[in-house]
Amino acid sequence: MVSHVSIGVKDIARARGFYDAAMKPLGYKCLVEGAEYLGYGAKAPEFWLLAAKHPVPANDASGLHFCFDAAQRADVDAFYTAALKSGGRDNGKPGLRADYGENYYAAFVVDPDGYRLEVYCSAK
């Protein structure tokens, strides 16, 4: 349904350091890059970072977040660890979220620009 998503970041180099590390455990990497943009994905860029003078301000109450797929629970754990080591903030440790579904295993972080990220796996 969605071809791709683009978000604005204040510092493209700082964002690259964070997303390169955080996305690696999920099998995603920077596939396209330029001075003002980065495109991440597995086979094609689906998540874009754009250098922006005025990115959307972080707002914990907005409901906005981005959720990425993980093949296995260990990938969720590895994403969470890498994200925190790369400048992200905890927003929910890895674990089962029974209120979301029987096998809903997820972790939540906030990136350096304030965007809320989730990584989810339904495999046991």
Residue pairs with C-beta under 8 A, 6 or more apart in sequence:
3 46
4 39
4 45
4 46
4 47
4 48
5 46
5 47
5 48
5 66
6 48
6 49
6 50
7 47
7 48
7 49
7 50
7 55
7 56
7 66
7 113
7 115
8 49
8 50
8 51
8 52
8 54
8 55
8 56
8 113
9 15
9 49
9 50
9 51
9 52
9 55
9 112
9 113
10 52
10 55
10 113
11 51
11 112
12 35
12 36
12 37
12 38
12 49
12 51
14 87
14 112
15 38
15 49
15 111
15 112
15 113
16 30
16 33
16 38
16 49
17 86
17 87
18 83
18 86
18 87
18 88
18 111
18 112
19 30
19 38
19 40
19 49
19 111
20 29
20 30
20 86
21 82
21 83
21 85
21 86
22 79
22 82
22 83
22 86
22 88
22 109
22 111
22 117
23 29
23 40
23 68
23 79
24 82
25 70
25 75
25 78
25 79
25 82
26 68
26 69
26 70
26 71
26 75
26 79
26 119
27 42
27 71
27 75
28 40
28 41
28 42
28 47
28 68
29 40
29 41
29 42
30 38
30 39
30 40
31 39
31 40
31 41
31 44
31 45
32 38
32 39
32 45
33 39
35 51
36 50
36 51
37 48
37 49
37 50
37 51
38 48
38 49
39 45
39 46
39 47
39 48
39 49
40 46
40 47
40 48
40 49
41 47
47 66
47 68
55 113
56 64
57 114
58 110
58 113
58 114
58 115
59 114
60 116
64 115
64 116
65 108
65 115
65 116
65 117
65 118
66 115
66 116
66 117
66 118
67 106
67 117
67 118
67 119
67 120
68 79
68 117
68 118
68 119
68 120
69 119
69 120
69 121
70 76
70 79
70 119
70 120
70 121
71 121
71 123
72 121
72 123
73 94
73 105
73 121
73 123
75 119
75 121
76 94
76 105
76 106
76 107
76 119
76 120
76 121
77 94
77 107
79 107
79 109
79 119
80 93
80 94
80 107
80 109
80 119
83 109
83 111
83 117
84 90
84 109
87 111
87 112
88 109
88 110
88 111
88 112
88 117
89 109
89 110
90 108
90 109
90 110
91 108
91 109
91 110
91 116
91 117
92 106
92 107
92 108
92 109
92 118
93 107
94 105
94 106
94 107
95 105
95 106
95 107
96 103
96 104
96 105
97 104
97 105
97 106
98 104
100 106
101 122
103 122
103 123
103 124
104 120
104 122
105 120
105 121
105 122
105 123
106 118
106 119
106 120
106 121
107 118
107 119
108 116
108 117
108 118
109 116
109 117
110 116
110 117
111 117
